[in-house]
Amino acid sequence: MFNESTFRRFVKKNPHHHLPFYARPHTSRRDFFRLAGAGLASIPLQAQVVRGQSVQTKNTAKNVIFILLSGAPSHVDTFDLKMTSGITPSRFDPSDLKGVAWNTGVFPKLAGQFDDIAIVRSARAWAAQHTLSQTWVQIGRSPASVLGDVAPSMGAIVSIEKRGERTASQIFPTFLALNSDGAIGSGYLPAAYEPFKMAPSAAGLPNTTNPDGATRLETKYSLLQGLDNPLRVNSPYGDPMTDFGAFYQAARGLMYNPAVDKAFKYSTADAARYGNTSFGNALLTAKQVLEANMGTRYIQVSLGGWDMHNNIYAAQAGQNSIFTMGKVVDDALSTLLADLKSNGQLKETLIVMMGEFGRTIGQLSATAGRDHYLQQFVFFAGGGVKGGRAIGKTDPTGARTEEFGWSGERDVRVEDVEATIYSALGINWTNIRYDDPFGRGFEYVPYANEGLYKPIHELWG
């Protein structure tokens, strides 16, 4: 059993996985390609998965919507509310929801859906640096670890694990990234598992028609296929040609396709229901894409603006505050939960929302803001998760965990969140792939085979 003290001894003994960014030498991308060219990356890039331990996955979810609140929201002002006399605004209007303190002033609509929501309050980040931690959250391991430079994101792992479940008619990308220019890609895995990145628009997916018309496009595309086919079979150009061919084929499938318009276009009325924001448009698009059931299984949505070093409660013109950003989340996420519940998809769609870390507690800074801090929350809903509760408890200030609230008997780390997502989807989180370029073995969740990290199965009751 890895309780808190055992966990700390393990980390001390195995420091490479947990060191902060730039704290140790690591292989650069230039070095990687040099080594690969020298033949050290000669293992064929094919599915060579070794099952890890025999584990019981929850397998309750078909889809995942992962929301990254980039910039790092204040946990004590959002989902681990701490009312501090003389500091915290009375506008927070705190409520007691089944023994859980709730910021009703910022999240009034989500308060009405608390029965579908579970908040992990015993979570803690490894580092309080934006770029490092935003990458860490997406790949579920230290970017400074041995495979950190080439590690696939969680979405890419879901894509490769679920590729066999796709049907011929499911032509949407498995991994969709909305408003997520910083989404991490497929790492060393083939480009087919890269995220499809887009900014939602009421006009739908761009570039899905051809200026010369559908008939002319089909003629040109058929001619191109005839010319290229000899190069696609045992191509002397290797994987890049295969990747390009798959890309063009996937793009062609999206053109002049009624399902694409139905999923990616949206009405003015629906956009208003989701709050008339880019974040709302992204969640609306995510809902419609999942309704289409065209192969998308993992959707990442990003919402920046949470790096509130200044005026966290009373923003100046052009700045964000906890109230302005909270409203964006409350309007959009509450509508998403309601819509998914109404159409029966909430029970099969796991929603996970978190920042890369939390923010300082107690007294505000000299600029009336909060700075970087490791303690944080993780928001869960859907996918069979039992709502109406908080897992874990922090001290009265939100500085550190007092009660862990789960079998790990320690702080929840992003690696545990990663394992939880995989378990919900029926993926063995202890899997190891032996197709990585260094031949070390790529663990889906680092050290999971040794029991260091594991799913938060308490979320299911």
C-alpha positions in Angstrom: 0.0 0.0 0.0 1.4 3.4 -1.0 0.2 5.7 1.8 1.6 9.2 2.1 4.8 8.3 3.9 5.6 5.3 1.6 4.8 7.5 -1.4 7.3 10.2 -0.4 10.0 7.5 0.2 9.3 6.2 -3.3 9.5 9.6 -4.9 12.8 10.3 -3.1 14.2 7.0 -4.3 13.0 7.5 -7.9 13.5 11.3 -8.5 13.6 11.4 -12.2 9.9 11.1 -12.8 9.0 13.9 -10.3 11.7 16.5 -10.7 10.6 20.0 -11.6 11.1 21.3 -15.2 14.7 21.8 -16.3 15.9 20.3 -12.9 17.7 17.5 -14.6 19.2 16.8 -18.0 16.8 15.3 -20.6 16.9 14.3 -24.2 16.0 17.2 -26.6 13.9 16.6 -29.7 17.1 17.3 -31.8 18.9 14.5 -29.9 15.9 12.2 -30.3 15.9 12.5 -34.1 19.7 12.1 -34.2 19.5 8.9 -32.2 16.6 7.7 -34.3 18.6 8.3 -37.4 21.5 6.3 -35.9 19.2 3.3 -35.6 18.5 3.4 -31.9 14.8 3.8 -32.6 14.6 0.7 -34.7 11.7 -1.0 -33.0 8.8 -1.1 -35.5 6.0 1.4 -34.7 3.3 -1.2 -34.5 0.9 -2.0 -31.6 3.1 -4.0 -29.2 1.2 -3.7 -26.0 2.0 -5.8 -23.0 -0.8 -6.0 -20.6 0.2 -5.0 -17.1 -1.4 -6.3 -14.1 -4.8 -7.9 -14.2 -7.0 -5.0 -13.2 -10.7 -4.4 -13.0 -11.6 -1.3 -14.9 -14.8 0.6 -14.3 -15.7 0.7 -18.0 -18.7 2.9 -17.4 -17.9 5.6 -19.9 -17.9 5.7 -23.7 -16.7 9.3 -24.0 -14.6 11.8 -22.2 -14.7 15.6 -22.2 -11.6 16.9 -20.5 -11.7 20.6 -19.6 -8.4 22.4 -18.9 -8.8 25.7 -17.0 -5.4 27.0 -18.1 -3.9 29.7 -16.0 -4.8 27.8 -12.8 -8.0 28.8 -11.0 -8.0 29.6 -7.3 -9.3 26.4 -5.5 -10.3 28.4 -2.4 -12.5 30.7 -4.5 -14.1 28.0 -6.7 -14.6 24.4 -5.8 -12.9 24.2 -2.4 -14.5 27.3 -1.0 -12.9 29.0 2.0 -14.6 32.0 3.4 -12.0 34.3 5.1 -13.2 37.2 7.1 -12.4 40.5 5.7 -11.0 39.0 2.4 -13.6 36.8 0.7 -16.5 38.7 -0.9 -19.9 38.3 0.6 -21.1 38.0 -3.1 -19.9 34.4 -2.9 -23.1 33.7 -1.1 -21.9 30.3 0.3 -24.3 27.4 0.6 -24.1 24.1 2.3 -24.9 21.4 -0.2 -25.1 18.0 1.6 -22.2 19.2 3.8 -20.1 20.6 1.0 -19.4 24.3 1.0 -20.4 25.7 -2.4 -19.8 29.1 -4.0 -23.4 29.8 -5.0 -22.6 33.4 -6.0 -20.2 32.3 -8.7 -21.7 28.9 -9.7 -25.5 29.3 -9.0 -26.5 27.1 -11.9 -24.1 24.3 -11.2 -25.4 24.3 -7.6 -28.7 23.0 -8.9 -26.9 20.1 -10.5 -24.8 19.2 -7.5 -26.3 15.7 -7.4 -24.4 14.9 -10.6 -21.1 16.5 -9.5 -18.2 15.1 -7.5 -15.3 17.3 -6.4 -11.9 15.9 -5.4 -10.4 18.4 -2.9 -7.4 16.4 -2.0 -5.5 17.0 -5.2 -2.1 18.4 -5.5 0.1 19.4 -8.5 3.7 18.6 -8.8 4.9 22.0 -10.0 3.5 25.6 -10.1 4.8 26.6 -13.5 2.3 27.1 -16.3 3.9 25.5 -19.4 5.3 22.6 -17.5 2.2 21.8 -15.6 -0.2 22.2 -18.5 1.8 19.7 -20.4 2.0 17.4 -17.3 -1.8 17.5 -17.0 -2.2 16.3 -20.6 0.5 13.6 -20.8 0.1 12.4 -17.2 3.8 12.4 -16.4 6.7 14.8 -16.0 7.7 16.4 -19.2 11.3 16.2 -17.9 11.1 12.4 -17.5 12.9 10.1 -19.9 10.0 9.8 -22.3 8.5 13.2 -21.5 9.6 14.7 -24.8 7.9 12.1 -26.9 5.0 11.1 -24.6 1.5 11.0 -26.2 -1.3 12.9 -24.6 -4.2 11.1 -22.9 -6.3 11.8 -25.9 -3.8 10.0 -28.2 -3.7 7.0 -25.9 -7.5 6.8 -26.0 -7.4 7.1 -29.8 -5.0 4.2 -30.2 -6.8 2.0 -27.7 -10.2 2.6 -29.2 -9.3 2.5 -32.9 -10.6 -1.1 -33.2 -14.0 0.0 -32.1 -14.5 2.4 -34.9 -16.8 1.4 -37.8 -16.3 2.4 -41.4 -19.0 5.0 -41.2 -17.4 6.8 -38.2 -15.3 9.4 -40.0 -14.9 12.0 -37.2 -11.5 12.1 -35.5 -11.3 10.1 -32.3 -9.4 12.9 -30.5 -11.0 16.4 -30.9 -9.4 19.5 -29.4 -11.6 22.6 -29.2 -10.1 26.1 -28.4 -6.9 24.1 -27.5 -4.0 25.4 -29.6 -1.7 24.1 -26.8 -3.2 20.6 -26.9 -0.4 18.0 -26.8 -0.4 15.6 -29.7 0.4 11.9 -30.4 4.1 12.1 -29.3 6.0 9.2 -30.8 2.8 7.5 -31.9 1.7 7.8 -35.6 0.2 11.1 -36.7 -3.2 9.3 -37.1 -3.6 9.8 -33.3 -3.0 13.5 -33.3 -5.8 15.8 -32.0 -8.0 17.5 -34.6 -7.8 21.1 -33.5 -10.4 23.7 -34.2 -12.1 26.8 -32.9 -15.9 26.2 -33.0 -17.9 28.5 -35.2 -21.6 28.8 -36.0 -20.6 28.4 -39.6 -19.3 24.9 -38.9 -16.1 23.2 -39.9 -14.2 25.3 -42.4 -12.9 24.1 -45.8 -15.4 21.3 -46.2 -16.4 22.4 -49.7 -14.4 23.0 -52.9 -14.7 26.1 -55.0 -15.0 23.9 -58.1 -17.9 21.9 -56.7 -18.4 18.4 -55.4 -18.3 16.7 -58.9 -15.1 18.3 -59.9 -13.5 17.6 -56.5 -14.4 13.9 -56.8 -12.8 13.7 -60.3 -9.6 15.3 -59.1 -9.5 13.2 -56.0 -9.9 10.0 -57.9 -7.1 11.0 -60.3 -4.9 11.8 -57.3 -5.6 8.5 -55.7 -4.6 6.7 -58.9 -1.3 8.5 -59.1 -0.5 8.1 -55.4 -1.5 4.5 -54.8 1.8 3.0 -56.0 3.5 5.1 -53.4 1.2 4.1 -50.6 2.0 0.3 -50.8 5.5 -0.4 -49.4 6.3 3.3 -49.9 10.0 4.2 -50.1 9.1 7.3 -48.2 8.0 5.3 -45.1 5.7 6.5 -42.4 5.4 10.1 -43.6 3.7 9.0 -46.8 1.4 6.7 -44.8 0.5 9.5 -42.5 -0.2 12.0 -45.4 -2.4 9.4 -47.1 -4.4 8.8 -44.0 -4.7 12.6 -43.5 -6.1 13.2 -47.0 -8.5 10.3 -46.8 -9.8 11.5 -43.4 -10.2 15.1 -44.8 -12.0 13.8 -47.9 -14.5 12.0 -45.6 -15.4 15.2 -43.9 -16.2 17.1 -47.1 -19.8 17.4 -48.4 -20.9 15.3 -45.5 -24.3 16.3 -43.9 -23.2 14.8 -40.6 -20.4 17.3 -40.4 -22.7 20.3 -40.7 -25.1 18.9 -38.2 -22.4 18.3 -35.6 -20.3 21.4 -36.1 -22.8 24.1 -37.0 -25.0 25.6 -34.3 -27.9 28.0 -34.0 -27.9 31.4 -32.4 -30.4 30.2 -29.9 -28.2 27.3 -28.8 -25.2 29.5 -28.5 -27.2 31.8 -26.2 -28.2 28.9 -24.0 -24.5 28.1 -23.5 -23.6 31.7 -22.7 -22.6 33.2 -26.0 -18.9 32.6 -25.2 -16.1 30.7 -27.0 -16.1 28.3 -24.2 -19.8 27.8 -24.4 -19.6 27.3 -28.1 -16.9 24.6 -27.5 -19.1 22.7 -25.1 -22.1 23.0 -27.4 -20.0 21.6 -30.2 -18.7 18.8 -28.0 -22.3 17.9 -27.1 -23.3 17.8 -30.8 -20.3 15.8 -31.9 -21.0 13.2 -29.2 -24.6 13.1 -30.3 -23.5 12.4 -33.9 -21.8 9.2 -32.7 -19.3 9.4 -35.6 -16.2 8.1 -33.8 -15.1 10.9 -31.5 -14.4 9.6 -28.0 -12.1 12.1 -26.4 -12.7 15.9 -26.5 -10.4 18.4 -24.9 -11.6 21.9 -24.3 -9.4 24.7 -22.9 -10.5 27.9 -21.2 -7.7 30.4 -20.4 -7.9 33.5 -18.3 -7.4 32.1 -14.8 -3.9 33.4 -14.0 -5.3 36.1 -11.6 -2.3 37.7 -10.0 -4.1 41.0 -9.9 -7.6 42.0 -8.8 -9.1 38.6 -8.5 -12.3 39.9 -7.1 -12.7 43.2 -8.8 -11.1 43.2 -12.2 -10.3 46.4 -14.0 -11.6 47.0 -17.6 -10.3 44.3 -19.9 -9.2 41.9 -17.0 -10.8 38.7 -15.8 -12.0 38.2 -12.3 -13.3 35.1 -10.4 -16.8 36.4 -11.1 -16.5 36.9 -14.9 -14.7 33.6 -15.5 -17.0 31.8 -13.1 -20.0 32.9 -15.0 -18.5 31.6 -18.3 -18.0 28.2 -16.7 -21.4 28.2 -14.9 -23.4 29.1 -17.9 -21.8 26.7 -20.3 -21.1 23.7 -18.1 -24.5 23.7 -16.4 -26.1 23.7 -19.9 -23.9 20.8 -21.1 -24.7 18.7 -18.0 -28.5 19.4 -18.5 -28.3 18.5 -22.2 -26.3 15.4 -21.8 -28.6 14.2 -19.0 -31.7 15.0 -21.2 -30.4 13.0 -24.2 -29.2 10.1 -22.0 -25.5 10.6 -22.7 -24.4 11.9 -19.3 -24.2 8.4 -17.9 -21.7 7.4 -20.7 -19.7 10.6 -20.8 -17.1 11.3 -18.2 -16.5 15.1 -17.7 -13.2 16.0 -16.0 -12.3 19.7 -15.3 -9.2 21.0 -13.6 -6.4 23.6 -13.8 -2.7 22.9 -13.9 -2.4 23.9 -10.2 -4.2 26.1 -7.6 -3.5 29.5 -6.1 -2.3 31.0 -2.9 -4.6 31.0 0.2 -5.6 33.5 2.8 -4.5 37.1 2.4 -4.4 38.5 -1.1 -1.2 39.7 -2.7 -0.1 43.3 -2.9 -1.9 43.5 -6.2 -5.1 42.1 -4.8 -4.6 38.7 -6.5 -3.5 35.2 -5.8 -0.2 33.6 -6.9 0.7 30.0 -7.8 0.1 27.2 -5.4 0.2 23.4 -5.6 -3.1 22.5 -3.8 -6.0 22.2 -6.3 -9.3 20.6 -7.1 -10.5 18.2 -9.8 -14.2 18.3 -10.9 -15.9 15.1 -12.1 -19.4 14.5 -13.5 -21.1 11.8 -15.6 -19.7 8.5 -16.7 -21.3 6.7 -13.8 -19.6 8.9 -11.2 -21.7 9.2 -8.0 -22.3 12.9 -7.5 -23.5 15.1 -4.7 -20.2 14.9 -2.7 -16.7 15.9 -2.2 -13.8 13.5 -1.9 -11.0 14.6 0.4 -10.9 17.6 2.7 -8.4 20.4 3.1 -7.6 22.3 6.3 -9.6 25.5 7.1 -7.4 27.6 4.9 -7.1 25.3 1.9 -3.3 25.0 2.4 -3.0 21.2 2.5 -5.0 18.1 2.6 -6.4 17.0 6.0 -8.4 14.0 4.8 -7.4 12.2 1.6 -10.8 10.5 1.2 -9.7 7.7 -1.0 -7.8 4.4 -0.8 -4.5 5.9 -2.0 -4.2 7.5 1.5 -2.3 10.4 0.0 -2.8 13.5 -2.2 -4.4 12.8 -5.6 -1.9 13.5 -8.4 -2.5 14.0 -12.1 -1.3 10.5 -12.7 -4.2 9.2 -10.6 -6.6 11.4 -12.7 -5.1 9.8 -15.8 -5.6 6.3 -14.4 -9.2 7.3 -13.5 -10.0 8.4 -17.0 -8.5 5.2 -18.5 -10.4 3.0 -16.1 -13.7 4.8 -16.8 -13.2 4.0 -20.5 -12.3 0.3 -19.9 -8.6 0.9 -20.6 -6.0 -1.0 -18.5 -4.1 1.8 -16.9 -1.1 -0.5 -16.2 -0.5 -1.2 -19.9 3.0 -0.9 -21.2 3.8 -0.3 -24.9 7.2 -1.6 -26.1 7.2 0.5 -29.3 8.7 3.7 -27.9 11.8 5.1 -29.7 14.1 4.3 -26.8 13.0 0.8 -26.1 12.3 1.5 -22.5 8.7 0.7 -22.5 6.0 3.4 -22.4 3.8 3.0 -19.3 0.3 4.4 -19.8 0.5 5.6 -16.2 4.1 5.8 -14.8 4.8 3.3 -12.0 1.2 2.0 -12.1 2.5 -1.5 -12.3 4.2 -0.9 -9.0 1.0 0.4 -7.4 2.2 4.0 -7.1 -0.6 5.5 -9.0 -4.2 4.2 -9.5 -7.7 5.3 -10.3 -9.9 7.1 -7.8 -12.5 4.4 -7.9 -14.2 6.0 -4.9 -15.8 8.3 -7.4 -18.2 5.5 -8.3 -19.4 5.1 -4.8 
